[in-house]
Amino acid sequence: MTSEELRNRISEGEFLVLTSRSSGPGGQNVNKVNTRVEIHFNVSLSSGLSDSEKERVLRKLKNRINSEGELVVRSQSERTQLNNRKKAIERLFLLLAESLTERPPRKPTSPTRKSKTERLDEKKKRGNIKRMRSDDIGQNDF
């Protein structure tokens, strides 16, 4: 699933947008204007996601979801509140899209003939080195 598909399904009315003073770039502007944007999206109450999608998002993004069940995304890298808002919303949709895409199961493979022979050759070399060491110690005893 892409972030564009999610944009069509989830309205921005489901987001709680909070602003505060940013510590990012902007000089004196930082001290006066609330440019930092924090978006809270309650996954469980979303009407744009099916129940199975909600479960998947809650499972995949459990470390980013707070105790109220809200996915929180912050942005403070831009100088304006509008740009930070756009960036945060884009990041939110990307996170949701990434968590909803199915990864194909891994197909287990067996080692190639070349890798097996290389491994065995390396073991033989290592064994020879150790054997030579033990022979050297026996000869140097006084």
N, C-alpha and C positions, 0 to 999 in steps of 0.2 A: 504494500500500500504506500502511496506517495503522500507527501505533505499537501499537495494540491487537492487530492481527493478528500483529505481530512478537512481542509479549509471549507469545502463545499458542504460537508456534513456537520461540522461543529461551528456554531455561531459564536461570535466574539462576546455575545451577551452572557455566555456561561463563564467568562473570566472575571475575576475580581482583580482590578488593577490598583495597586498602591504605589504612591510616589514618595520619595524622600530625598534628602540632600545627598548628593553623590560625592565620592572622594576621587573621581576621575578627573580628566583634563577639563580645563575651562577657566583657570585663573580665578579672579574674583567672582566670576559667575557661579562657581561651585558653592560659594558661601551664601548666595542669595536665592538661588533657584532650585526647586526640587526636580532634578533631572534623572535621578535613579528610579528605575521602574521595576516593580516586583509583581509578577502575575501569578495568581493562585487559580488553579483549575481543579475542581472537585471531580475526580474520575468517576466515583460511584454515582453521582447525581447527573452525569452527562446524558443528554438525550440523543447525542450524535453517535454514541457507541453502543454496540450490542452487549449483552451480558458476558458473552465469551471474550469479547474484545476488552471489556473492563477488567475481567479477571487476569487476562494476559498482561495488560498494562500494569496492573497493581503488582503482579508477580515480577515482571521484568524491571520495573522502575521503583522497587520497594525502598531502595536507599535514598531516593529523591523525593519520596512522599512523606509528608509530615503526619503527626498523630491524628489530625482531623481528616485524613484521606485526600489531602490536596497535593497536587503536583505543583511545586513552586519553582519558578524560573525568574532570575534576576538579570538585569543589564544596567551597567553604568559606564560603559566604555565610550559612549558618544556624548557630544556636548549638549544635545537637545533632548528634551523629554520625548518628543515625537520619534526621533531616530532610535532611542533606547526602547521605546514601546514596540516599534516595528521589529527590532532585533530580537527582543524577548519573545514576541509572538512567533516569529520564524523559528527560533530555537525550540519553542514548545511544540510546534507542529513537527519539526524534525525528530524530536525525542519520541513523540507519539508514533510517527511513521516507522521509525527504526524499531520500536518495541513491537509493532504489529506485523512486521514483515517476517514471514516464515523462512527459516534457513533450511536448506536441504540437508537431510541426514548425512553424516560422514560415512563414506564407504571405506571400510577397513582394507588396507592393502598389505600384502606380504612383502618381505624384503626381496630385493632383486638378487640375481645370482652374483653380480659384480659386488654388491655391498656385502654379501656373505663371505666371498673370497677375500675382500679387503679386510674385513673384521678378523678372519682367521689368520691372515698373513701378519696383521698387527699383533695378534696374540702370540704368534710364533716368534716374532722379533723381540717382543717384551720378555718372553720366556728365555730366549737365548741370552739377552742382556743379564737377566737375573742369574742364569746358570754360569755365565762368565764371571760374575761377581763372586759367587760362592767358590769357584775354582781359584780365583786370585787370592782369596783370603786363606785358603788351605795352603798355598805355596809360600806365602809370606810369613807364616808362623815360624818363630825361632825356637 
